[in-house]
Every structure is written in C-alpha cells, then in structure tokens.
Amino acid sequence: MSVRCELEERGGALVARVTIDNPKKLNILGRTALAALVDAMRAVERNARVRAVVITGAGDKAFIGGAQIEELAALDPASAREFITLVHEACAAMRDCPLPVIARINGYCIGAGLELAAACDLRIAAANASFSMPEVRLAIPSVVEAALLPRLIGTGRARWLVLTGDAIGADEALAWGLVERVVPAEALDAEVDSVLDSILACDADALRSQKRLCKMWEEAPLEASIRASIDEFARAYESGAPARAIAAFQAARRSRKG
C-alpha cells in the first residue's frame, strides 16, 4: 500500500492529486495507509501554491473498498478505539484542509471509503461506482464521519445505508445527493478537470474563506454562522481584492457591450 501525492501545474497554480495506490486489494485502508494519507494532506497544506486537491483510488475498480478486513479482525476494545481514531483523522484531514477537496470516485466506495468521500467538499463519480456502509453485517456500527451522511442525504436515506448495509449505484447516489456529478467512467477525468477549472478561476483567498464557512455552516448554530459570515465578508476587503475583481468584471462587461 502506498499513498501518492502528485502536483500538477494547472492554470498558473498547482493541483494536488492524492492517490491511494493498492488496486489489487481495492485500495483498502489500513493503519499505514491512513497515516500516509494524513501526512500527504498535511504536506499539501504547507505548499502555498496548491489551490485544490483531488483524492482518488488507483485503477478503475475502486475508490476505496473499505477498511482492511485483517486489521479489523484482530482488534480488541483498546486497539479498536485506536484504529477508528485513525479513520477519523484521515477524514478530518479532508474537512480541515483549507483548500477545496474533490473526491474522484472510480468504482467501489465502501465503509471507510464512503466516510472519506463524505468528508470531501465535492464528489464526482463514475457511472459504475457503488456506495455502501456494510459494517453492521460485520457486527460493528458505522461511525466517525458516517455522521456526515444525514447532513448530505437526509436521515432516512442515511439510516437505510447504515441499517441495511445494502449498496446503491451511482445514479441513485446522485438522486439522493450523495454525489454531485455522475459521468461515464471514460469521462471521469475530464469532468474532474472541468470542476478544477471552475475552482481555479475563483479567488484563492475567497475560496479559503468559503471553505471555512461551509464547514461552520454544518457544525455551528445558525446565528453563530451568520455572525462569522459577516466577519469573513468584511475581512475579504482588507486586501483590496474585491475592488480589483469587481472593476475587472465591470470593464469586461462594458467591453462586451462595446
């Protein structure tokens, strides 16, 4: 198992592509991979030129096929707490990253893999993707970032996933709001690149501010979120960037009217 982080020049900025690379075993997550994933995300955050992150699994069969079953089988109460904390830390690395994080979902997205995808900002899936939370069939509950599922898809659908262990396909995941886009497998990279281009066209500082707010909107009471939004709005004007961007927009509009 390895986790690769490759930096790609795109639109004058860098995009980090983080890949869980164990396709023969469906890119399953064990302790080593979870720790490497956290390390990769921390390294990305330290690079000031990186503007967005894409996380995916190697090959075309799986995004992440869940947690490593051999490690799950060997757990006791103490080591179970340690292992699931590692899963949480990997998911939190996506949510805490100040940059937009896109999950490129290519095939099976199971258990810990679905929790990781839920922790990303956007999810783009191939039409052959499959989503499930089968932990209850192994006598354990779905936990940690599975708590994000009701926020994404509603309580009834979240309960369907975690209480039945049944899988849903990409089209159903799209209808439920679990993913934002579904495309044929051969068009997956082009769709991810299109979304990246939209992100990179935006102001970098504004995107960081927006990510902070998105996370807060999910976690904080409404009034606190609104107050924080006012602070972020005012802070955006400290750099003078809004005035420059609005002036450029107005100039372009006048030019089009000609």
Backbone torsions as a table, in degrees:
resi	resn	phi	psi	omega
1	MET	NA	134.6	172.9
2	SER	-142.5	157.1	173.2
3	VAL	-118.9	118.1	-178.8
4	ARG	-100.0	139.5	173.9
5	CYS	-126.1	112.6	-178.1
6	GLU	-115.1	135.7	-179.8
7	LEU	-100.9	129.9	-176.3
8	GLU	-119.6	128.8	174.8
9	GLU	-74.8	126.6	-178.6
10	ARG	-151.5	119.5	176.7
11	GLY	60.4	33.5	179.2
12	GLY	80.3	4.5	178.8
13	ALA	-130.6	-179.2	177.7
14	LEU	-111.4	141.6	170.7
15	VAL	-116.1	131.9	176.8
16	ALA	-94.7	126.8	176.2
17	ARG	-111.4	111.1	-176.3
18	VAL	-104.1	123.4	-173.5
19	THR	-124.6	124.7	169.6
20	ILE	-80.3	118.9	-165.7
21	ASP	-116.7	82.6	172.5
22	ASN	-151.6	60.4	-170.8
23	PRO	-62.3	-27.7	-179.6
24	LYS	-65.5	-24.4	178.3
25	LYS	-116.6	30.8	174.6
26	LEU	58.1	29.6	175.2
27	ASN	56.1	37.8	-179.2
28	ILE	-67.5	157.3	-173.6
29	LEU	-107.7	120.1	169.4
30	GLY	-114.4	-174.6	-177.2
31	ARG	-56.0	-45.6	-176.2
32	THR	-62.5	-45.2	-179.5
33	ALA	-67.4	-38.8	179.6
34	LEU	-62.5	-44.9	178.8
35	ALA	-64.8	-40.6	179.9
36	ALA	-66.1	-34.5	178.8
37	LEU	-65.7	-44.1	176.9
38	VAL	-61.7	-44.7	179.7
39	ASP	-60.8	-41.1	179.9
40	ALA	-63.1	-42.6	-179.9
41	MET	-67.3	-37.9	177.7
42	ARG	-64.9	-39.4	178.3
43	ALA	-64.6	-39.6	178.1
44	VAL	-60.8	-43.6	-177.8
45	GLU	-62.5	-29.6	-177.9
46	ARG	-78.2	-11.6	-178.9
47	ASN	-93.5	108.9	-174.0
48	ALA	-66.8	-17.6	-178.0
49	ARG	-85.0	-15.5	-178.3
50	VAL	-75.1	132.0	-176.6
51	ARG	-112.7	-17.8	-178.9
52	ALA	-160.0	159.9	-178.0
53	VAL	-128.9	137.5	171.5
54	VAL	-117.5	126.4	176.6
55	ILE	-114.7	137.6	-176.9
56	THR	-154.6	175.9	172.6
57	GLY	-110.2	150.9	-179.4
58	ALA	-71.7	151.6	179.1
59	GLY	80.1	-172.3	-176.0
60	ASP	-117.2	8.1	-177.5
61	LYS	-96.2	-29.0	-172.7
62	ALA	-151.6	139.5	163.2
63	PHE	-72.2	-69.7	170.9
64	ILE	-146.5	123.9	-176.1
65	GLY	-87.8	24.0	177.3
66	GLY	103.5	-167.4	178.0
67	ALA	-86.8	157.5	-176.7
68	GLN	-68.8	117.6	-171.5
69	ILE	-64.3	-34.0	179.5
70	GLU	-64.9	-38.3	178.0
71	GLU	-69.6	-39.7	177.3
72	LEU	-60.9	-40.2	-177.4
73	ALA	-65.5	-26.9	-175.1
74	ALA	-92.7	1.7	-174.7
75	LEU	-76.7	150.0	166.6
76	ASP	-120.4	178.1	-175.8
77	PRO	-53.5	-40.7	-178.4
78	ALA	-71.1	-47.1	-178.7
79	SER	-72.5	-26.1	175.2
80	ALA	-63.2	-42.2	177.4
81	ARG	-61.8	-42.3	-179.7
82	GLU	-66.1	-42.4	-177.8
83	PHE	-66.0	-47.9	-176.7
84	ILE	-69.7	-25.5	173.8
85	THR	-65.7	-36.1	175.4
86	LEU	-64.3	-40.3	176.5
87	VAL	-60.2	-46.2	178.4
88	HIS	-59.9	-42.9	-178.0
89	GLU	-63.0	-36.8	177.8
90	ALA	-66.9	-42.4	177.7
91	CYS	-65.7	-42.9	-179.6
92	ALA	-62.8	-29.0	177.6
93	ALA	-62.4	-30.5	176.1
94	MET	-73.4	-47.1	-177.6
95	ARG	-69.5	-35.5	-177.4
96	ASP	-83.3	-16.1	177.4
97	CYS	-58.8	129.9	-177.7
98	PRO	-73.4	-3.9	-177.0
99	LEU	-104.7	156.0	172.4
100	PRO	-61.7	133.2	-179.5
101	VAL	-119.5	122.9	-179.2
102	ILE	-107.0	128.9	171.8
103	ALA	-90.4	118.6	175.5
104	ARG	-96.0	102.4	-167.5
105	ILE	-101.2	110.1	-171.9
106	ASN	-120.0	75.3	178.3
107	GLY	112.9	-143.5	-175.8
108	TYR	-62.5	134.5	176.0
109	CYS	-133.0	94.5	-164.5
110	ILE	-123.6	137.2	170.1
111	GLY	54.1	-116.9	-180.0
112	ALA	-57.8	-29.6	176.8
113	GLY	-66.1	-39.7	177.9
114	LEU	-70.2	-36.5	175.3
115	GLU	-61.8	-41.6	178.9
116	LEU	-64.9	-42.9	178.5
117	ALA	-62.7	-40.7	179.5
118	ALA	-62.7	-28.3	-179.5
119	ALA	-79.7	-10.7	177.2
120	CYS	-79.9	167.6	-178.4
121	ASP	-80.5	-39.4	-178.6
122	LEU	-136.2	147.6	-179.1
123	ARG	-128.3	121.5	178.6
124	ILE	-119.7	123.8	-171.5
125	ALA	-118.3	146.7	168.5
126	ALA	-74.5	153.1	-176.4
127	ALA	-62.6	-21.2	179.9
128	ASN	-92.6	8.7	-179.3
129	ALA	-69.2	152.6	-180.0
130	SER	-138.1	139.6	-171.8
131	PHE	-126.6	131.6	178.6
132	SER	-158.4	157.7	176.1
133	MET	-127.7	79.4	-169.8
134	PRO	-88.9	13.5	-173.7
135	GLU	-56.8	-37.8	-177.7
136	VAL	-60.8	-24.5	178.4
137	ARG	-75.6	-13.1	175.8
138	LEU	-106.0	15.9	175.4
139	ALA	70.3	26.0	174.4
140	ILE	-134.1	152.0	179.7
141	PRO	-84.3	158.3	168.9
142	SER	-78.8	132.4	-172.1
143	VAL	-138.2	-159.2	-176.1
144	VAL	38.4	-118.9	-172.3
145	GLU	-72.7	3.0	165.4
146	ALA	-60.4	-20.8	176.8
147	ALA	-64.5	-15.0	176.3
148	LEU	-78.2	-20.2	-172.5
149	LEU	-61.1	-43.5	177.8
150	PRO	-59.6	-32.9	178.5
151	ARG	-68.6	-32.0	-178.1
152	LEU	-82.8	-42.8	-168.4
153	ILE	-125.7	0.4	-178.6
154	GLY	93.1	157.8	-173.2
155	THR	-67.8	-40.7	-177.3
156	GLY	-63.9	-45.0	-178.8
157	ARG	-70.3	-37.3	175.9
158	ALA	-61.1	-43.9	178.8
159	ARG	-64.7	-34.9	177.5
160	TRP	-58.8	-46.2	-178.8
161	LEU	-64.0	-48.2	-171.2
162	VAL	-84.4	-17.9	179.6
163	LEU	-94.7	-24.8	179.5
164	THR	-100.7	-30.4	-173.3
165	GLY	75.2	1.7	-178.7
166	ASP	-71.1	151.8	178.1
167	ALA	-92.7	150.1	170.3
168	ILE	-121.9	153.2	179.2
169	GLY	-86.1	178.4	-175.2
170	ALA	-64.8	-41.5	-178.3
171	ASP	-64.2	-40.2	177.8
172	GLU	-67.9	-39.2	176.9
173	ALA	-60.3	-38.0	177.4
174	LEU	-66.6	-44.5	179.6
175	ALA	-63.6	-33.6	179.6
176	TRP	-77.3	-18.3	-175.1
177	GLY	90.0	13.7	179.3
178	LEU	-76.7	-29.6	174.3
179	VAL	-128.2	158.8	-178.3
180	GLU	-95.0	-28.0	-179.9
181	ARG	-142.2	146.3	170.5
182	VAL	-130.4	130.1	-179.3
183	VAL	-138.9	160.4	173.6
184	PRO	-55.5	149.0	-175.8
185	ALA	-54.5	-38.2	-177.5
186	GLU	-71.6	-13.5	179.5
187	ALA	-103.5	4.2	-173.9
188	LEU	-61.8	-46.8	-178.2
189	ASP	-65.7	-39.2	179.0
190	ALA	-63.4	-38.6	179.3
191	GLU	-68.4	-42.7	176.5
192	VAL	-60.3	-43.5	179.3
193	ASP	-63.5	-36.9	178.5
194	SER	-64.0	-41.8	177.8
195	VAL	-67.2	-40.0	176.3
196	LEU	-58.7	-42.4	179.7
197	ASP	-61.0	-38.9	177.5
198	SER	-64.6	-41.9	179.8
199	ILE	-65.7	-44.5	-176.5
200	LEU	-70.5	-16.5	176.1
201	ALA	-77.0	-10.6	-177.9
202	CYS	-92.9	162.5	178.6
203	ASP	-68.9	132.1	-174.6
204	ALA	-63.9	-44.2	-179.7
205	ASP	-67.2	-38.0	178.6
206	ALA	-64.7	-36.7	178.3
207	LEU	-65.5	-40.2	177.3
208	ARG	-63.1	-43.0	177.2
209	SER	-61.6	-43.9	-178.6
210	GLN	-64.5	-37.8	178.8
211	LYS	-65.1	-42.1	177.1
212	ARG	-57.9	-42.5	-178.7
213	LEU	-69.0	-42.0	179.2
214	CYS	-57.2	-44.4	179.0
215	LYS	-63.5	-42.0	-179.5
216	MET	-66.7	-38.6	179.1
217	TRP	-58.2	-31.4	179.8
218	GLU	-79.4	-21.7	-169.2
219	GLU	-113.7	-30.8	-170.4
220	ALA	-101.8	158.9	173.2
221	PRO	-59.9	156.7	-174.8
222	LEU	-56.4	-47.9	-175.6
223	GLU	-63.3	-40.0	177.7
224	ALA	-65.2	-38.0	178.6
225	SER	-64.9	-40.2	179.4
226	ILE	-66.1	-43.1	179.2
227	ARG	-62.1	-42.7	178.5
228	ALA	-64.5	-35.8	178.3
229	SER	-62.3	-40.3	178.0
230	ILE	-62.0	-43.1	179.1
231	ASP	-62.3	-43.5	-179.6
232	GLU	-65.6	-38.2	179.0
233	PHE	-62.2	-47.9	-180.0
234	ALA	-64.8	-39.0	-178.3
235	ARG	-64.2	-31.1	-179.0
236	ALA	-60.2	-27.6	-177.6
237	TYR	-83.0	-7.0	-179.4
238	GLU	-65.5	-29.6	-176.7
239	SER	-88.6	-13.7	-174.8
240	GLY	81.3	-0.6	-177.4
241	ALA	-62.7	-40.3	179.4
242	PRO	-60.0	-42.0	-179.9
243	ALA	-61.2	-42.0	179.8
244	ARG	-67.0	-43.0	-178.3
245	ALA	-66.7	-39.8	-179.7
246	ILE	-68.8	-39.7	178.0
247	ALA	-62.1	-41.8	178.4
248	ALA	-65.2	-39.8	178.1
249	PHE	-63.2	-43.6	-179.7
250	GLN	-66.4	-39.0	178.8
251	ALA	-64.5	-41.7	178.9
252	ALA	-65.2	-37.5	179.6
253	ARG	-67.2	-41.0	177.8
254	ARG	-64.0	-38.4	179.7
255	SER	-64.1	-40.1	179.6
256	ARG	-66.5	-35.7	179.7
257	LYS	-71.1	-29.3	172.5
258	GLY	53.1	NA	NA
